[in-house]
Amino acid sequence: MDMMREPSSEDLDEVKTGAQVASAFSEVLSLIGEDQTSFRDATQALNSELVKVKKTREKTSRLPWFVPYPSTICFVVLPVLLAVSLILSPVVLISSAVRQGEACLSSILPILDNSDLVQRELNDCRFCEGLTEVPKLSNLSIEDFVYKYAYSGKPIMVSDATDQWPARKQFTYQFFKKLYVANLDSLDRDAEEGQFFSYRSDVMDLYDLFMLSDERAALRGKKWYIGWSTADSLIGDKLRNYFAEPYFIPPQMIVEDDQKRLAWIFMGSPGPGAFMHLDTVLYPSWQAQLRGKKTWMLVPPPDCETVCQPLNATMETGDMILVDTNLWFHATFIHPGSISITIGMEYD
């Protein structure tokens, strides 16, 4: 049986920091709608406590300088070893380099598995052949969706899928900040177990996101655009109180496994969004544009470029796009005017 240990000074600092964050957050909530100067001061205090939380997390998770990362082995150690092998003992050193290379590949291949670079089969280009635009539909029936679009690979937009969603009014930067700061354990889990995409911005994780200054959060400072997935079930359940599965997706096509039923949120300033890329997700997906205006650039795979053409799809607030991001290379651009907030999920 494990013996209980006395709490360390780091443990006590962690508890104290968490209590300070909770206190600061309570003060922010109490000042909503009151004097703006007091509210701004309380928000700054909250941000300073979040800085302490992030520093504590970094201090306990940082690896020693001498621990070799896979990228160091692949891009520094291996090339040097190969170069030396050409000068000295080809047989011995090249054998060692091959062993290092196998370790290098084994650390990278799980990331590339099923990507366009590893074991991707040639596409049947009928999914994009003849398409000149992404159709925008409304009153889409379950039957039409299932038999015409669900697994066809053809992208569509739906204009009335989010008409009854409270998320269209409720989801803001401040909404997500308050949700996560009120549930710090969930913040930690999503930061550690979820995926985070900083794209071209200097916002590197969820802690950075919720420590943005009021000016940057209001899009008056340096531009930013990010995306993340919700690994924490509490956050996922709370978010689903504000949106529903699209009305045209039948219940049997809804992903039920909580580990796979992740919500994705993309948020940020006008300008370039996601760069051109191809996904390796399990299922096709939908994304709903809850705030702002975003254009998707869809490019067919190279083996279909002679019979298919690139497409643009501009989503107004409230529109939903359904696209197989395993088939279509895609990038996004946020139009001027307001913050862009998009939420998405996969369907089976």
C-alpha positions, 0 to 999 in steps of 0.5 A: 500500500502506498504511504501518504506523504506530507504535502510539499511546498509546491503542493501548498503553492498550487492550492494557494494559487488555485484559491487565489484564482477562484477568489479573483474569478468570483470578484470578476463575476460580482463586478459584471455590469458595475463600474467598468474601471473596477471590472477591468482591474479585477480582470487584470488580477484574474489574468495575473493569477492565470499567469501563476497557474501556467508557470506552475504547470510549466515548472512541473512538466518541463523536461531536463535539457539533456532529454533527447526529443524525437525531432532532435534525433531525427533532424540533428543527431541522425544527419550528423551521424550519417555524415561522420559515417561517410568519413570514418567507419561506414560499416559500424557507424551506418549500422548505428545510424540505421538503428537511430533512423528506425527509432526516429521513424517509429516516433514519427509514423504514429503522427503520420499514420493514414496521412497523404504521406503514408499509405494513402490510396489513390482517390476515386475522383468522382467525389469532386468531378464536375463540381464548380461550387459548394451548394448552399441548402436549406430544409435538408431532409434526412433522406437526402442527406444520407443518400446524397451527401453524407459519405459522398465526399461532396461538400455542402453548406446548410443555411438553417442548421443553427437557427435555434441554437443559443450558441449563436448568442452565447458563445464569445471569447469571454464565455469560453474564458469564464467557463474554463476559469470556473473549471480549472481541472477541465482547463488542465485536462483540455490543455494536456490531453486535447489538441491545440492549433496556434497556426500563425499566432503567438497564442500557444495553448489554452493558458495563453488564450485565456490570458489575452489582454482585453485589447487583444481579446477585443481584436484591437491588438496583434492578430491571433487565430487558434483552434482546440478540441475538448477532451474534458467531458464536463466542458463538452457536456456544458457546451452541448447545452447551447447547440444540438446535433444538426437536424438532418443527421439521423441519431444512428449517425451520431458518434456516441463514444465520448472519447471520439465525440469531441467538439472543436472550436476555432476562434480568432481575428480577421485575416488568414485562418487555418493554413492549407492542410489535409486532416487525418480524422476518423469521420466526416464532420460539420462546422457551424459558423457562429460569429463572423464570416469565413471563406473556405478554400477547398483543393482536390487531392493531386491525383484528381487535379486533372478532373476536379477544380478548387472551390471556395465556400463563404460562410455567413454567420449561422451557416454550416459546412459539411466536408470530408477534410480527409479528402479535401485540402483546405484553408480558411480566411476570416473576413473583416468585421468581427471575431470568427467563432466556429464549432464542429463535430464529426458524424459516423 
